[in-house]
Amino acid sequence: MYQIRNVRGHIQVYDNRGNFLFSADNEREAREELMEYEESAA
């Protein structure tokens, strides 16, 4: 489970514990990076 937050117009992604994972320029980019992040963690 992940959280995607819009912080002052910038997207930040957090894990289910609230730890910051990475940032992105927009939500689409964040979702693409999240898929890559999940693949590399497997």
All heavy atoms as atom14 arrays in JSON, in Angstrom:
{
  "sequence": "MYQIRNVRGHIQVYDNRGNFLFSADNEREAREELMEYEESAA",
  "atom14_mask": [
    [1, 1, 1, 1, 1, 1, 1, 1, 0, 0, 0, 0, 0, 0],
    [1, 1, 1, 1, 1, 1, 1, 1, 1, 1, 1, 1, 0, 0],
    [1, 1, 1, 1, 1, 1, 1, 1, 1, 0, 0, 0, 0, 0],
    [1, 1, 1, 1, 1, 1, 1, 1, 0, 0, 0, 0, 0, 0],
    [1, 1, 1, 1, 1, 1, 1, 1, 1, 1, 1, 0, 0, 0],
    [1, 1, 1, 1, 1, 1, 1, 1, 0, 0, 0, 0, 0, 0],
    [1, 1, 1, 1, 1, 1, 1, 0, 0, 0, 0, 0, 0, 0],
    [1, 1, 1, 1, 1, 1, 1, 1, 1, 1, 1, 0, 0, 0],
    [1, 1, 1, 1, 0, 0, 0, 0, 0, 0, 0, 0, 0, 0],
    [1, 1, 1, 1, 1, 1, 1, 1, 1, 1, 0, 0, 0, 0],
    [1, 1, 1, 1, 1, 1, 1, 1, 0, 0, 0, 0, 0, 0],
    [1, 1, 1, 1, 1, 1, 1, 1, 1, 0, 0, 0, 0, 0],
    [1, 1, 1, 1, 1, 1, 1, 0, 0, 0, 0, 0, 0, 0],
    [1, 1, 1, 1, 1, 1, 1, 1, 1, 1, 1, 1, 0, 0],
    [1, 1, 1, 1, 1, 1, 1, 1, 0, 0, 0, 0, 0, 0],
    [1, 1, 1, 1, 1, 1, 1, 1, 0, 0, 0, 0, 0, 0],
    [1, 1, 1, 1, 1, 1, 1, 1, 1, 1, 1, 0, 0, 0],
    [1, 1, 1, 1, 0, 0, 0, 0, 0, 0, 0, 0, 0, 0],
    [1, 1, 1, 1, 1, 1, 1, 1, 0, 0, 0, 0, 0, 0],
    [1, 1, 1, 1, 1, 1, 1, 1, 1, 1, 1, 0, 0, 0],
    [1, 1, 1, 1, 1, 1, 1, 1, 0, 0, 0, 0, 0, 0],
    [1, 1, 1, 1, 1, 1, 1, 1, 1, 1, 1, 0, 0, 0],
    [1, 1, 1, 1, 1, 1, 0, 0, 0, 0, 0, 0, 0, 0],
    [1, 1, 1, 1, 1, 0, 0, 0, 0, 0, 0, 0, 0, 0],
    [1, 1, 1, 1, 1, 1, 1, 1, 0, 0, 0, 0, 0, 0],
    [1, 1, 1, 1, 1, 1, 1, 1, 0, 0, 0, 0, 0, 0],
    [1, 1, 1, 1, 1, 1, 1, 1, 1, 0, 0, 0, 0, 0],
    [1, 1, 1, 1, 1, 1, 1, 1, 1, 1, 1, 0, 0, 0],
    [1, 1, 1, 1, 1, 1, 1, 1, 1, 0, 0, 0, 0, 0],
    [1, 1, 1, 1, 1, 0, 0, 0, 0, 0, 0, 0, 0, 0],
    [1, 1, 1, 1, 1, 1, 1, 1, 1, 1, 1, 0, 0, 0],
    [1, 1, 1, 1, 1, 1, 1, 1, 1, 0, 0, 0, 0, 0],
    [1, 1, 1, 1, 1, 1, 1, 1, 1, 0, 0, 0, 0, 0],
    [1, 1, 1, 1, 1, 1, 1, 1, 0, 0, 0, 0, 0, 0],
    [1, 1, 1, 1, 1, 1, 1, 1, 0, 0, 0, 0, 0, 0],
    [1, 1, 1, 1, 1, 1, 1, 1, 1, 0, 0, 0, 0, 0],
    [1, 1, 1, 1, 1, 1, 1, 1, 1, 1, 1, 1, 0, 0],
    [1, 1, 1, 1, 1, 1, 1, 1, 1, 0, 0, 0, 0, 0],
    [1, 1, 1, 1, 1, 1, 1, 1, 1, 0, 0, 0, 0, 0],
    [1, 1, 1, 1, 1, 1, 0, 0, 0, 0, 0, 0, 0, 0],
    [1, 1, 1, 1, 1, 0, 0, 0, 0, 0, 0, 0, 0, 0],
    [1, 1, 1, 1, 1, 0, 0, 0, 0, 0, 0, 0, 0, 0]
  ],
  "atom14_positions": [
    [[0.84, -1.17, 0.0], [0.0, 0.0, 0.0], [0.89, 1.24, 0.0], [1.85, 1.31, 0.76], [-0.88, -0.03, 1.25], [-1.88, 1.07, 1.29], [-3.13, 0.7, 0.09], [-4.39, 1.78, 0.57], [0.0, 0.0, 0.0], [0.0, 0.0, 0.0], [0.0, 0.0, 0.0], [0.0, 0.0, 0.0], [0.0, 0.0, 0.0], [0.0, 0.0, 0.0]],
    [[0.55, 2.17, -0.85], [1.33, 3.4, -0.98], [0.39, 4.6, -0.94], [-0.78, 4.49, -1.27], [2.11, 3.41, -2.29], [3.08, 2.25, -2.38], [2.73, 1.08, -3.04], [4.33, 2.34, -1.8], [3.61, 0.02, -3.1], [5.23, 1.28, -1.87], [4.86, 0.13, -2.52], [5.74, -0.92, -2.59], [0.0, 0.0, 0.0], [0.0, 0.0, 0.0]],
    [[0.94, 5.73, -0.57], [0.2, 6.98, -0.59], [0.87, 7.93, -1.56], [2.08, 8.11, -1.52], [0.18, 7.63, 0.79], [-0.53, 6.84, 1.84], [-0.47, 7.53, 3.2], [0.07, 8.62, 3.34], [-1.04, 6.9, 4.19], [0.0, 0.0, 0.0], [0.0, 0.0, 0.0], [0.0, 0.0, 0.0], [0.0, 0.0, 0.0], [0.0, 0.0, 0.0]],
    [[0.06, 8.53, -2.42], [0.56, 9.54, -3.34], [-0.04, 10.86, -2.88], [-1.25, 11.02, -2.82], [0.15, 9.24, -4.79], [0.79, 7.93, -5.24], [0.55, 10.39, -5.71], [0.38, 7.47, -6.62], [0.0, 0.0, 0.0], [0.0, 0.0, 0.0], [0.0, 0.0, 0.0], [0.0, 0.0, 0.0], [0.0, 0.0, 0.0], [0.0, 0.0, 0.0]],
    [[0.83, 11.8, -2.51], [0.38, 13.08, -1.97], [0.84, 14.23, -2.87], [1.97, 14.24, -3.35], [0.96, 13.32, -0.58], [0.59, 12.27, 0.43], [1.24, 12.58, 1.75], [1.11, 11.46, 2.69], [1.77, 11.39, 3.83], [2.6, 12.36, 4.18], [1.6, 10.35, 4.62], [0.0, 0.0, 0.0], [0.0, 0.0, 0.0], [0.0, 0.0, 0.0]],
    [[-0.05, 15.19, -3.04], [0.29, 16.41, -3.76], [0.69, 17.43, -2.71], [-0.12, 17.89, -1.92], [-0.9, 16.89, -4.58], [-0.55, 18.08, -5.44], [0.26, 18.92, -5.08], [-1.17, 18.16, -6.59], [0.0, 0.0, 0.0], [0.0, 0.0, 0.0], [0.0, 0.0, 0.0], [0.0, 0.0, 0.0], [0.0, 0.0, 0.0], [0.0, 0.0, 0.0]],
    [[1.97, 17.8, -2.7], [2.5, 18.74, -1.72], [2.98, 19.98, -2.47], [4.0, 19.94, -3.15], [3.65, 18.11, -0.91], [4.21, 19.1, 0.09], [3.18, 16.84, -0.23], [0.0, 0.0, 0.0], [0.0, 0.0, 0.0], [0.0, 0.0, 0.0], [0.0, 0.0, 0.0], [0.0, 0.0, 0.0], [0.0, 0.0, 0.0], [0.0, 0.0, 0.0]],
    [[2.19, 21.03, -2.37], [2.53, 22.31, -3.03], [2.81, 22.13, -4.51], [3.77, 22.65, -5.06], [3.71, 22.96, -2.34], [3.44, 23.34, -0.91], [4.61, 24.02, -0.29], [4.32, 24.27, 1.13], [5.2, 24.72, 1.97], [6.43, 24.96, 1.58], [4.86, 24.92, 3.21], [0.0, 0.0, 0.0], [0.0, 0.0, 0.0], [0.0, 0.0, 0.0]],
    [[1.97, 21.31, -5.16], [2.09, 21.12, -6.6], [3.13, 20.1, -7.02], [3.39, 19.92, -8.2], [0.0, 0.0, 0.0], [0.0, 0.0, 0.0], [0.0, 0.0, 0.0], [0.0, 0.0, 0.0], [0.0, 0.0, 0.0], [0.0, 0.0, 0.0], [0.0, 0.0, 0.0], [0.0, 0.0, 0.0], [0.0, 0.0, 0.0], [0.0, 0.0, 0.0]],
    [[3.73, 19.42, -6.05], [4.73, 18.4, -6.34], [4.24, 17.09, -5.74], [3.7, 17.07, -4.65], [6.08, 18.8, -5.74], [7.22, 18.01, -6.27], [7.76, 18.23, -7.51], [7.93, 16.99, -5.74], [8.74, 17.37, -7.72], [8.87, 16.62, -6.65], [0.0, 0.0, 0.0], [0.0, 0.0, 0.0], [0.0, 0.0, 0.0], [0.0, 0.0, 0.0]],
    [[4.44, 16.0, -6.43], [3.93, 14.7, -5.99], [4.99, 13.98, -5.16], [6.15, 13.91, -5.54], [3.55, 13.83, -7.21], [2.54, 14.56, -8.09], [3.02, 12.48, -6.75], [1.25, 14.92, -7.41], [0.0, 0.0, 0.0], [0.0, 0.0, 0.0], [0.0, 0.0, 0.0], [0.0, 0.0, 0.0], [0.0, 0.0, 0.0], [0.0, 0.0, 0.0]],
    [[4.56, 13.47, -4.01], [5.43, 12.69, -3.15], [4.78, 11.35, -2.88], [3.57, 11.26, -2.68], [5.7, 13.41, -1.83], [6.45, 14.72, -2.03], [6.75, 15.42, -0.73], [6.23, 15.08, 0.32], [7.6, 16.42, -0.82], [0.0, 0.0, 0.0], [0.0, 0.0, 0.0], [0.0, 0.0, 0.0], [0.0, 0.0, 0.0], [0.0, 0.0, 0.0]],
    [[5.6, 10.29, -2.84], [5.09, 8.94, -2.63], [5.66, 8.41, -1.32], [6.85, 8.52, -1.06], [5.48, 8.01, -3.8], [4.96, 6.61, -3.58], [4.97, 8.58, -5.12], [0.0, 0.0, 0.0], [0.0, 0.0, 0.0], [0.0, 0.0, 0.0], [0.0, 0.0, 0.0], [0.0, 0.0, 0.0], [0.0, 0.0, 0.0], [0.0, 0.0, 0.0]],
    [[4.75, 7.82, -0.51], [5.09, 7.29, 0.8], [4.64, 5.83, 0.9], [3.65, 5.45, 0.26], [4.38, 8.09, 1.91], [4.84, 9.52, 1.98], [4.3, 10.49, 1.15], [5.81, 9.91, 2.9], [4.72, 11.8, 1.21], [6.24, 11.23, 2.97], [5.69, 12.17, 2.13], [6.11, 13.47, 2.19], [0.0, 0.0, 0.0], [0.0, 0.0, 0.0]],
    [[5.33, 5.07, 1.73], [4.9, 3.69, 1.95], [3.79, 3.67, 3.0], [3.38, 4.71, 3.52], [6.07, 2.78, 2.31], [6.7, 3.09, 3.67], [6.13, 3.88, 4.46], [7.77, 2.52, 3.95], [0.0, 0.0, 0.0], [0.0, 0.0, 0.0], [0.0, 0.0, 0.0], [0.0, 0.0, 0.0], [0.0, 0.0, 0.0], [0.0, 0.0, 0.0]],
    [[3.31, 2.47, 3.35], [2.19, 2.35, 4.28], [2.54, 2.76, 5.7], [1.65, 2.96, 6.52], [1.62, 0.93, 4.26], [2.64, -0.11, 4.7], [3.83, 0.14, 4.7], [2.17, -1.28, 5.05], [0.0, 0.0, 0.0], [0.0, 0.0, 0.0], [0.0, 0.0, 0.0], [0.0, 0.0, 0.0], [0.0, 0.0, 0.0], [0.0, 0.0, 0.0]],
    [[3.82, 2.92, 5.99], [4.25, 3.39, 7.32], [4.48, 4.89, 7.35], [4.87, 5.44, 8.38], [5.53, 2.67, 7.73], [5.33, 1.19, 7.93], [6.61, 0.55, 8.35], [6.42, -0.9, 8.5], [7.39, -1.77, 8.46], [8.63, -1.36, 8.27], [7.14, -3.04, 8.6], [0.0, 0.0, 0.0], [0.0, 0.0, 0.0], [0.0, 0.0, 0.0]],
    [[4.29, 5.54, 6.22], [4.49, 6.98, 6.16], [5.9, 7.4, 5.82], [6.22, 8.58, 5.87], [0.0, 0.0, 0.0], [0.0, 0.0, 0.0], [0.0, 0.0, 0.0], [0.0, 0.0, 0.0], [0.0, 0.0, 0.0], [0.0, 0.0, 0.0], [0.0, 0.0, 0.0], [0.0, 0.0, 0.0], [0.0, 0.0, 0.0], [0.0, 0.0, 0.0]],
    [[6.75, 6.44, 5.43], [8.12, 6.75, 5.05], [8.16, 7.27, 3.62], [7.57, 6.67, 2.72], [9.01, 5.51, 5.15], [9.11, 5.0, 6.56], [9.32, 5.76, 7.49], [8.94, 3.7, 6.72], [0.0, 0.0, 0.0], [0.0, 0.0, 0.0], [0.0, 0.0, 0.0], [0.0, 0.0, 0.0], [0.0, 0.0, 0.0], [0.0, 0.0, 0.0]],
    [[8.87, 8.36, 3.41], [9.03, 8.94, 2.07], [9.8, 7.97, 1.19], [10.83, 7.43, 1.6], [9.76, 10.28, 2.17], [10.06, 10.89, 0.85], [9.09, 11.57, 0.14], [11.33, 10.79, 0.3], [9.37, 12.14, -1.09], [11.62, 11.36, -0.93], [10.63, 12.03, -1.62], [0.0, 0.0, 0.0], [0.0, 0.0, 0.0], [0.0, 0.0, 0.0]],
    [[9.31, 7.75, -0.04], [10.0, 6.88, -0.99], [10.66, 7.68, -2.1], [11.84, 7.53, -2.36], [9.02, 5.87, -1.59], [8.36, 4.9, -0.61], [7.36, 4.01, -1.33], [9.42, 4.05, 0.08], [0.0, 0.0, 0.0], [0.0, 0.0, 0.0], [0.0, 0.0, 0.0], [0.0, 0.0, 0.0], [0.0, 0.0, 0.0], [0.0, 0.0, 0.0]],
    [[9.88, 8.51, -2.78], [10.43, 9.32, -3.87], [9.44, 10.41, -4.24], [8.3, 10.4, -3.78], [10.77, 8.46, -5.09], [9.6, 7.69, -5.65], [8.75, 8.26, -6.58], [9.36, 6.37, -5.27], [7.68, 7.56, -7.11], [8.31, 5.67, -5.79], [7.46, 6.26, -6.71], [0.0, 0.0, 0.0], [0.0, 0.0, 0.0], [0.0, 0.0, 0.0]],
    [[9.88, 11.33, -5.07], [9.01, 12.4, -5.55], [8.95, 12.35, -7.07], [9.77, 11.72, -7.72], [9.51, 13.76, -5.08], [10.8, 14.01, -5.6], [0.0, 0.0, 0.0], [0.0, 0.0, 0.0], [0.0, 0.0, 0.0], [0.0, 0.0, 0.0], [0.0, 0.0, 0.0], [0.0, 0.0, 0.0], [0.0, 0.0, 0.0], [0.0, 0.0, 0.0]],
    [[7.94, 13.02, -7.61], [7.74, 13.06, -9.06], [7.14, 14.4, -9.44], [6.64, 15.14, -8.59], [6.81, 11.92, -9.48], [0.0, 0.0, 0.0], [0.0, 0.0, 0.0], [0.0, 0.0, 0.0], [0.0, 0.0, 0.0], [0.0, 0.0, 0.0], [0.0, 0.0, 0.0], [0.0, 0.0, 0.0], [0.0, 0.0, 0.0], [0.0, 0.0, 0.0]],
    [[7.18, 14.7, -10.73], [6.65, 15.97, -11.21], [5.13, 15.96, -11.33], [4.49, 16.99, -11.21], [7.26, 16.33, -12.57], [8.74, 16.64, -12.45], [9.17, 17.15, -11.41], [9.47, 16.36, -13.42], [0.0, 0.0, 0.0], [0.0, 0.0, 0.0], [0.0, 0.0, 0.0], [0.0, 0.0, 0.0], [0.0, 0.0, 0.0], [0.0, 0.0, 0.0]],
    [[4.55, 14.77, -11.57], [3.09, 14.67, -11.68], [2.66, 13.26, -11.26], [3.48, 12.37, -11.07], [2.61, 15.02, -13.09], [3.28, 14.17, -14.15], [3.21, 12.95, -14.12], [3.94, 14.81, -15.11], [0.0, 0.0, 0.0], [0.0, 0.0, 0.0], [0.0, 0.0, 0.0], [0.0, 0.0, 0.0], [0.0, 0.0, 0.0], [0.0, 0.0, 0.0]],
    [[1.34, 13.07, -11.12], [0.84, 11.79, -10.62], [1.1, 10.64, -11.6], [1.41, 9.52, -11.19], [-0.65, 11.89, -10.32], [-1.17, 10.67, -9.58], [-2.57, 10.83, -9.06], [-3.04, 11.97, -8.9], [-3.2, 9.79, -8.82], [0.0, 0.0, 0.0], [0.0, 0.0, 0.0], [0.0, 0.0, 0.0], [0.0, 0.0, 0.0], [0.0, 0.0, 0.0]],
    [[1.0, 10.9, -12.88], [1.28, 9.86, -13.86], [2.71, 9.36, -13.73], [2.98, 8.15, -13.72], [1.02, 10.37, -15.29], [1.28, 9.32, -16.37], [1.05, 9.87, -17.77], [1.88, 11.02, -18.07], [3.13, 10.97, -18.53], [3.71, 9.82, -18.77], [3.81, 12.07, -18.78], [0.0, 0.0, 0.0], [0.0, 0.0, 0.0], [0.0, 0.0, 0.0]],
    [[3.65, 10.29, -13.62], [5.05, 9.92, -13.45], [5.25, 9.15, -12.15], [6.0, 8.17, -12.1], [5.91, 11.18, -13.45], [7.39, 10.92, -13.31], [8.19, 12.2, -13.31], [8.18, 12.92, -14.33], [8.81, 12.48, -12.26], [0.0, 0.0, 0.0], [0.0, 0.0, 0.0], [0.0, 0.0, 0.0], [0.0, 0.0, 0.0], [0.0, 0.0, 0.0]],
    [[4.56, 9.56, -11.1], [4.68, 8.88, -9.81], [4.2, 7.44, -9.92], [4.83, 6.52, -9.39], [3.88, 9.62, -8.75], [0.0, 0.0, 0.0], [0.0, 0.0, 0.0], [0.0, 0.0, 0.0], [0.0, 0.0, 0.0], [0.0, 0.0, 0.0], [0.0, 0.0, 0.0], [0.0, 0.0, 0.0], [0.0, 0.0, 0.0], [0.0, 0.0, 0.0]],
    [[3.08, 7.22, -10.61], [2.55, 5.86, -10.76], [3.49, 4.99, -11.59], [3.68, 3.81, -11.29], [1.15, 5.9, -11.36], [0.14, 6.52, -10.41], [-1.28, 6.37, -10.88], [-2.19, 7.06, -9.99], [-2.63, 6.57, -8.83], [-2.22, 5.4, -8.41], [-3.47, 7.26, -8.09], [0.0, 0.0, 0.0], [0.0, 0.0, 0.0], [0.0, 0.0, 0.0]],
    [[4.1, 5.57, -12.63], [5.06, 4.82, -13.44], [6.28, 4.44, -12.61], [6.75, 3.31, -12.66], [5.47, 5.63, -14.66], [4.37, 5.78, -15.69], [4.73, 6.73, -16.82], [5.83, 7.34, -16.79], [3.91, 6.89, -17.73], [0.0, 0.0, 0.0], [0.0, 0.0, 0.0], [0.0, 0.0, 0.0], [0.0, 0.0, 0.0], [0.0, 0.0, 0.0]],
    [[6.79, 5.4, -11.83], [7.95, 5.13, -11.0], [7.61, 4.12, -9.9], [8.45, 3.3, -9.53], [8.48, 6.42, -10.38], [9.17, 7.31, -11.39], [9.82, 8.52, -10.75], [10.34, 8.4, -9.62], [9.8, 9.6, -11.38], [0.0, 0.0, 0.0], [0.0, 0.0, 0.0], [0.0, 0.0, 0.0], [0.0, 0.0, 0.0], [0.0, 0.0, 0.0]],
    [[6.38, 4.17, -9.4], [5.96, 3.23, -8.38], [5.94, 1.81, -8.92], [6.36, 0.87, -8.23], [4.58, 3.62, -7.85], [4.07, 2.87, -6.63], [5.07, 2.9, -5.49], [2.74, 3.46, -6.2], [0.0, 0.0, 0.0], [0.0, 0.0, 0.0], [0.0, 0.0, 0.0], [0.0, 0.0, 0.0], [0.0, 0.0, 0.0], [0.0, 0.0, 0.0]],
    [[5.5, 1.62, -10.16], [5.52, 0.3, -10.76], [6.96, -0.2, -10.87], [7.25, -1.36, -10.57], [4.84, 0.31, -12.13], [3.34, 0.42, -12.03], [2.42, 0.12, -13.57], [3.18, 1.26, -14.7], [0.0, 0.0, 0.0], [0.0, 0.0, 0.0], [0.0, 0.0, 0.0], [0.0, 0.0, 0.0], [0.0, 0.0, 0.0], [0.0, 0.0, 0.0]],
    [[7.89, 0.66, -11.28], [9.3, 0.29, -11.38], [9.86, -0.02, -9.99], [10.63, -0.97, -9.83], [10.1, 1.41, -12.04], [9.78, 1.62, -13.5], [10.52, 2.81, -14.09], [11.48, 3.31, -13.45], [10.11, 3.25, -15.18], [0.0, 0.0, 0.0], [0.0, 0.0, 0.0], [0.0, 0.0, 0.0], [0.0, 0.0, 0.0], [0.0, 0.0, 0.0]],
    [[9.46, 0.78, -9.01], [9.94, 0.58, -7.64], [9.48, -0.79, -7.12], [10.27, -1.53, -6.52], [9.39, 1.69, -6.74], [9.77, 1.57, -5.3], [11.01, 2.04, -4.85], [8.92, 1.0, -4.37], [11.38, 1.93, -3.52], [9.27, 0.89, -3.04], [10.5, 1.36, -2.62], [10.86, 1.25, -1.31], [0.0, 0.0, 0.0], [0.0, 0.0, 0.0]],
    [[8.22, -1.14, -7.37], [7.69, -2.43, -6.93], [8.41, -3.59, -7.62], [8.7, -4.61, -7.0], [6.2, -2.51, -7.17], [5.39, -1.63, -6.25], [3.91, -1.66, -6.56], [3.54, -1.83, -7.74], [3.13, -1.52, -5.6], [0.0, 0.0, 0.0], [0.0, 0.0, 0.0], [0.0, 0.0, 0.0], [0.0, 0.0, 0.0], [0.0, 0.0, 0.0]],
    [[8.7, -3.44, -8.91], [9.4, -4.5, -9.65], [10.8, -4.71, -9.11], [11.26, -5.83, -8.99], [9.45, -4.15, -11.14], [8.1, -4.27, -11.83], [8.14, -3.77, -13.27], [9.22, -3.35, -13.74], [7.08, -3.79, -13.91], [0.0, 0.0, 0.0], [0.0, 0.0, 0.0], [0.0, 0.0, 0.0], [0.0, 0.0, 0.0], [0.0, 0.0, 0.0]],
    [[11.5, -3.63, -8.78], [12.88, -3.75, -8.3], [12.93, -4.29, -6.86], [13.91, -4.9, -6.47], [13.61, -2.41, -8.37], [13.05, -1.49, -7.46], [0.0, 0.0, 0.0], [0.0, 0.0, 0.0], [0.0, 0.0, 0.0], [0.0, 0.0, 0.0], [0.0, 0.0, 0.0], [0.0, 0.0, 0.0], [0.0, 0.0, 0.0], [0.0, 0.0, 0.0]],
    [[11.85, -4.09, -6.12], [11.81, -4.58, -4.73], [11.45, -6.06, -4.65], [11.69, -6.71, -3.65], [10.79, -3.77, -3.93], [0.0, 0.0, 0.0], [0.0, 0.0, 0.0], [0.0, 0.0, 0.0], [0.0, 0.0, 0.0], [0.0, 0.0, 0.0], [0.0, 0.0, 0.0], [0.0, 0.0, 0.0], [0.0, 0.0, 0.0], [0.0, 0.0, 0.0]],
    [[10.93, -6.6, -5.74], [10.49, -8.01, -5.73], [11.65, -8.98, -5.86], [12.71, -8.73, -6.22], [9.51, -8.26, -6.87], [0.0, 0.0, 0.0], [0.0, 0.0, 0.0], [0.0, 0.0, 0.0], [0.0, 0.0, 0.0], [0.0, 0.0, 0.0], [0.0, 0.0, 0.0], [0.0, 0.0, 0.0], [0.0, 0.0, 0.0], [0.0, 0.0, 0.0]]
  ]
}
